[in-house]
């Protein structure tokens, strides 16, 4: 009996030590409660919640509400052992080890596309400096007139109105806004890529925040007059918006080569223009691998209803990977729901 008691006590001590290591040392690569935890770009919290609800209803897996933030901010938090299992981002390079560290699984799947718009509010429509800009963009869009587009961007970057552009180093919508302005200079101002970008900066015309979502309130109160934001986010927040031409909205996959001719330099290096995709990946080193993989599979097979949010679902999702294709993704490739198209960077 004494020997048995000692064995039981020893096992309890070992269990306590293991518990301490897992909880206190942050074996936080997963969620100890068993809930599936998803970090998502804050512009897509609504979409992520919709997908998670669908996955829960289909599988019975317990899911936590998605945590929203700038894609790069999210990635950095995850790399610091935040309890995340799945990462939904709007920037392909945010899945690199340079952002995710050991949490990077080395692959990501694009399952929907979006585009960039310039949002405005009722306060904008009542602003004397904003009205000519709205009219010029409307006329330019109706006629596809380069001269009118040039005039509209001249006024947009004049400093007479404030334009919200999120911090490019925390939110990809920010660098995409600057790239869009660069393209506008190239197309409408004598191939001068830097013209509107420099004009905006020199005239102190832009207002920044960690994410585009943080600039919605200033837009609605009239503290800023315009905001570069994703189309789906503008729709979700009930904002009016200026629809940009395909060359400027980064939403046309067939223009990928054209977009890549423009870039913006982040603190981590230069990033080229590219079509706007929404990506998903199951993170490495997490304790909810089976549920995370299941959610990714569910998203690829159930993305068609995302059109209700203003997104364009991809009929065939795109796999970007720096590692051999995970075996559990092979059935998606065999069924032509997924195709391998390139590397993460």
C-alpha positions as MATLAB code, in Angstrom:
seq = 'XXXXXXXXXXXXXXXXXXXXXXXXXXXXXXXXXXXXXXXXXXXXXXXXXXXXXXXXXXXXXXXXXXXXXXXXXXXXXXXXXXXXXXXXXXXXXXXXXXXXXXXXXXXXXXXXXXXXXXXXXXXXXXXXXXXXXXXXXXXXXXXXXXXXXXXXXXXXXXXXXXXXXXXXXXXXXXXXXXXXXXXXXXXXXXXXXXXXXXXXXXXXXXXXXXXXXXXXXXXXXXXXXXXXXXXXXXXXXXXXXXXXXXXXXXXXXXXXXXXXXXXXXXXXXXXXXXXXXXXXXXXXXXXXXXXXXXXXXXXXXXXXXXXXXXXXXXXXXXXXXXXXXXXXXXXXXXXXXXXXXXXXX';
ca = [
       0.000    0.000    0.000;
       2.789    2.382    0.878;
       4.549    1.684   -2.401;
       1.300    2.215   -4.317;
       0.738    5.518   -2.550;
       4.215    6.682   -3.475;
       3.621    5.774   -7.120;
       0.318    7.662   -7.151;
       1.902   10.700   -5.508;
       4.772   10.618   -8.015;
       2.345   10.475  -10.923;
       0.401   13.404   -9.508;
       3.597   15.428   -9.190;
       4.556   14.641  -12.797;
       1.074   15.614  -13.959;
       1.295   18.885  -12.058;
       4.664   19.686  -13.616;
       3.377   18.924  -17.108;
       0.305   21.078  -16.462;
       2.517   23.943  -15.314;
       4.701   23.696  -18.406;
       1.716   23.644  -20.764;
      -0.199   26.472  -19.103;
       2.405   28.703  -17.563;
       5.098   28.283  -20.136;
       2.562   29.269  -22.695;
       2.183   25.938  -24.503;
       0.055   28.600  -26.049;
       0.513   27.416  -29.555;
      -3.048   26.231  -29.188;
      -6.043   26.840  -26.992;
      -6.273   24.730  -23.877;
     -10.048   25.181  -23.654;
     -10.467   23.201  -26.896;
     -12.127   26.077  -28.750;
     -10.883   26.813  -32.239;
      -9.295   30.265  -32.143;
      -9.060   32.270  -35.354;
      -7.177   35.516  -35.872;
      -8.456   37.505  -38.833;
      -7.832   40.751  -40.661;
     -10.253   43.156  -38.985;
     -11.949   44.050  -42.269;
     -13.168   40.450  -42.435;
     -14.404   39.716  -38.913;
     -17.987   39.446  -40.166;
     -17.002   36.974  -42.881;
     -14.839   34.961  -40.477;
     -17.677   34.770  -37.978;
     -20.041   33.567  -40.708;
     -17.608   30.830  -41.755;
     -16.899   29.769  -38.173;
     -20.618   29.509  -37.408;
     -21.081   27.342  -40.484;
     -18.163   25.118  -39.512;
     -19.493   24.734  -35.972;
     -22.950   23.802  -37.245;
     -21.493   21.293  -39.703;
     -18.924   19.683  -37.404;
     -19.910   20.398  -33.819;
     -16.448   21.831  -33.161;
     -16.464   24.573  -30.535;
     -15.316   27.898  -31.982;
     -14.344   31.171  -30.326;
     -15.369   34.544  -31.782;
     -12.731   35.645  -34.317;
     -10.111   38.112  -33.123;
      -9.697   41.009  -35.551;
      -6.712   43.256  -36.162;
      -4.420   44.487  -38.899;
      -3.006   41.496  -40.773;
       0.590   42.331  -39.854;
      -0.331   43.163  -36.262;
      -2.149   39.833  -35.984;
       0.821   37.942  -37.398;
       3.235   39.544  -34.942;
       0.936   38.715  -32.010;
       0.661   35.120  -33.173;
       4.454   34.864  -33.424;
       4.637   35.856  -29.746;
       2.690   32.736  -28.719;
      -0.813   34.169  -28.885;
      -3.286   31.258  -28.623;
      -4.256   31.032  -32.289;
      -5.055   28.012  -34.444;
      -6.082   29.589  -37.753;
      -4.995   32.834  -39.415;
      -7.117   34.637  -42.027;
      -5.193   37.469  -43.659;
      -5.377   39.751  -46.654;
      -1.592   39.817  -47.163;
       0.250   36.783  -48.499;
       3.589   37.830  -47.031;
       2.076   37.913  -43.526;
       2.299   34.098  -43.580;
       6.087   34.228  -43.934;
       8.342   33.304  -41.038;
       9.468   36.932  -40.971;
       6.049   37.711  -39.472;
       4.750   34.451  -37.975;
       8.038   32.966  -36.823;
       7.684   29.325  -35.799;
       3.916   29.557  -36.176;
       4.262   29.728  -39.962;
       3.054   26.530  -41.603;
       4.717   27.561  -44.858;
       1.510   27.707  -46.898;
      -1.655   29.754  -47.356;
      -4.791   29.392  -49.464;
      -6.541   32.242  -51.298;
     -10.292   31.565  -51.286;
     -11.886   34.927  -52.214;
     -10.929   38.239  -53.793;
     -11.712   41.834  -52.890;
     -10.960   45.296  -54.257;
      -9.954   48.733  -53.015;
     -12.434   51.622  -52.927;
     -12.502   55.182  -51.589;
     -15.278   55.427  -49.009;
     -17.109   58.574  -47.975;
     -19.998   59.523  -45.679;
     -22.946   61.916  -45.595;
     -20.632   64.382  -43.865;
     -18.380   64.200  -46.921;
     -21.282   65.072  -49.193;
     -21.945   68.188  -47.116;
     -18.315   69.319  -47.197;
     -17.681   72.163  -49.654;
     -14.224   70.875  -50.620;
     -15.422   67.313  -51.123;
     -18.319   67.928  -53.509;
     -16.159   68.723  -56.573;
     -14.103   65.581  -55.935;
     -17.181   63.375  -55.800;
     -18.486   64.937  -59.015;
     -15.152   64.546  -60.795;
     -14.835   60.879  -59.855;
     -18.426   60.266  -60.940;
     -17.875   61.902  -64.324;
     -14.503   60.231  -64.795;
     -15.994   56.814  -64.068;
     -18.897   57.366  -66.459;
     -16.599   58.367  -69.321;
     -13.331   56.635  -68.346;
     -11.724   60.015  -68.994;
      -8.073   60.239  -67.936;
      -8.152   64.048  -67.725;
     -11.075   63.939  -65.305;
      -9.379   61.255  -63.228;
      -6.252   63.405  -63.061;
      -8.304   66.381  -61.849;
     -10.069   64.232  -59.260;
      -6.790   62.935  -57.845;
      -5.276   66.423  -57.944;
      -8.074   67.586  -55.646;
      -8.030   64.439  -53.515;
      -4.342   64.992  -52.729;
      -4.508   68.805  -52.424;
      -4.664   68.854  -48.634;
      -8.061   70.590  -48.749;
      -9.644   67.301  -47.693;
      -8.368   64.648  -45.311;
      -7.922   61.128  -46.626;
      -7.734   58.126  -44.306;
      -4.950   55.677  -45.138;
      -4.142   53.038  -42.530;
      -0.586   52.365  -41.363;
       0.966   50.175  -44.082;
       3.159   48.370  -41.542;
       0.178   47.130  -39.545;
      -2.589   46.988  -42.160;
      -2.082   45.957  -45.814;
      -4.930   48.263  -46.883;
      -2.483   51.081  -46.182;
       0.277   50.050  -48.555;
      -2.334   49.154  -51.152;
      -3.726   52.685  -50.953;
      -0.283   54.149  -51.616;
       0.291   51.708  -54.485;
      -3.085   52.700  -55.954;
      -2.042   56.357  -55.808;
       1.235   55.409  -57.477;
      -0.670   53.728  -60.297;
      -2.897   56.810  -60.623;
       0.181   58.981  -61.131;
       1.472   56.586  -63.755;
      -1.830   56.425  -65.663;
      -3.110   59.977  -65.340;
      -0.103   62.233  -64.789;
       2.459   61.492  -67.449;
       3.684   58.179  -66.006;
       4.887   60.026  -62.897;
       4.426   57.244  -60.348;
       5.240   59.364  -57.330;
       3.225   62.438  -58.243;
       0.011   61.897  -56.255;
       1.795   60.035  -53.488;
       4.245   62.911  -52.939;
       1.491   65.492  -53.343;
      -0.603   63.827  -50.633;
       2.339   63.712  -48.217;
       3.617   67.223  -48.950;
       0.124   68.682  -48.481;
      -0.446   66.734  -45.234;
      -3.570   65.301  -46.797;
      -3.564   61.853  -45.212;
      -4.623   60.742  -41.733;
      -3.389   57.384  -40.457;
      -4.393   54.754  -37.896;
      -3.397   51.176  -37.163;
      -6.212   49.842  -39.360;
      -8.770   51.125  -41.838;
     -11.503   50.073  -39.409;
     -10.178   52.619  -36.905;
     -10.754   55.376  -39.467;
     -14.432   54.635  -40.100;
     -15.621   56.661  -37.099;
     -13.594   59.768  -38.096;
     -15.089   59.411  -41.583;
     -18.635   59.260  -40.267;
     -18.125   62.282  -37.995;
     -16.516   64.362  -40.747;
     -13.025   64.524  -39.238;
     -11.811   62.966  -42.461;
     -13.625   63.139  -45.790;
     -12.408   60.036  -47.619;
     -11.054   56.615  -46.661;
      -9.203   53.957  -48.624;
     -10.791   50.667  -47.576;
     -11.727   47.283  -48.998;
     -15.019   47.130  -50.880;
     -16.422   44.366  -48.681;
     -15.608   46.367  -45.535;
     -17.297   49.464  -46.954;
     -20.411   47.410  -47.698;
     -20.372   45.797  -44.243;
     -20.145   49.198  -42.565;
     -22.818   50.783  -44.754;
     -20.455   53.323  -46.316;
     -20.830   55.033  -49.674;
     -17.803   54.564  -51.880;
     -16.099   55.562  -55.106;
     -15.539   52.516  -57.292;
     -12.019   52.747  -58.733;
     -11.039   51.466  -62.195;
      -9.661   47.884  -62.271;
      -6.143   49.207  -62.796;
      -6.371   51.085  -59.488;
      -8.561   48.845  -57.332;
      -6.151   45.867  -57.258;
      -9.139   43.587  -57.622;
      -8.617   42.065  -61.052;
      -6.605   38.840  -61.127;
      -5.901   39.237  -64.853;
      -3.992   42.471  -64.104;
      -1.563   40.783  -61.699;
       1.447   41.442  -63.934;
       0.510   45.124  -64.237;
       0.030   45.531  -60.479;
       3.421   43.945  -59.802;
       5.130   46.843  -61.561;
       4.376   49.070  -58.556;
       5.560   48.708  -54.984;
       5.681   50.183  -51.499;
       8.504   49.843  -48.978;
       7.518   48.548  -45.548;
       9.833   48.334  -42.539;
      10.346   44.690  -43.515;
      11.162   45.503  -47.140;
       9.469   46.287  -50.439;
       6.114   44.725  -51.293;
       4.826   44.613  -54.858;
       1.311   45.336  -55.986;
      -0.860   42.253  -56.447;
      -4.528   41.268  -56.647;
      -6.311   41.448  -53.287;
      -7.039   37.953  -52.016;
      -8.341   36.728  -48.685;
      -6.140   33.893  -47.419;
      -6.380   31.207  -44.755;
      -3.857   28.891  -43.135;
      -3.811   26.436  -40.240;
      -0.933   27.549  -38.035;
       2.048   25.381  -37.170;
       2.723   24.167  -33.617;
      -0.815   24.340  -32.285;
      -2.836   21.935  -30.165;
      -5.968   22.117  -32.294;
      -4.504   20.839  -35.540;
      -7.386   18.555  -36.513;
     -10.038   21.239  -36.031;
      -7.871   23.881  -37.723;
      -7.330   21.660  -40.760;
     -11.033   20.850  -40.802;
     -11.936   24.525  -40.809;
      -9.602   25.229  -43.740;
     -11.196   22.371  -45.673;
     -14.654   23.712  -44.824;
     -13.775   27.232  -46.020;
     -12.436   26.005  -49.364;
     -15.590   23.971  -49.923;
     -18.056   26.583  -48.666;
     -16.787   29.944  -49.910;
     -19.530   30.514  -52.494;
     -21.845   32.396  -50.129;
     -19.197   35.026  -49.394;
     -20.556   37.044  -52.305;
     -23.211   38.329  -49.878;
     -20.406   40.275  -48.189;
     -19.167   41.880  -51.395;
     -16.355   39.388  -51.900;
     -15.766   37.392  -55.071;
     -15.457   33.684  -54.137;
     -12.791   31.799  -56.072;
     -14.228   28.789  -57.894;
     -10.845   27.150  -57.514;
      -8.918   28.262  -54.447;
      -5.211   29.000  -54.835;
      -2.492   27.295  -52.787;
       0.739   29.192  -52.170;
       3.346   27.050  -50.444;
       7.022   26.921  -49.547;
       6.720   23.346  -48.266;
       5.488   20.031  -49.690;
       1.713   20.018  -50.006;
       0.193   18.704  -46.747;
      -1.369   15.285  -47.371;
      -4.770   16.343  -46.038;
      -4.985   18.999  -48.782;
      -4.490   16.432  -51.561;
      -8.220   15.535  -51.806;
      -9.032   19.207  -52.418;
      -6.502   19.268  -55.255;
      -7.805   15.986  -56.691;
     -11.360   17.340  -56.686;
     -10.134   20.543  -58.409;
     -11.306   22.743  -55.562;
      -7.696   23.761  -54.975;
      -4.706   24.317  -57.230;
      -1.070   24.934  -56.343;
       0.034   28.184  -57.972;
       3.287   29.299  -56.378;
       5.243   30.119  -53.245;
       4.493   32.438  -50.345;
       7.125   34.899  -51.521;
];
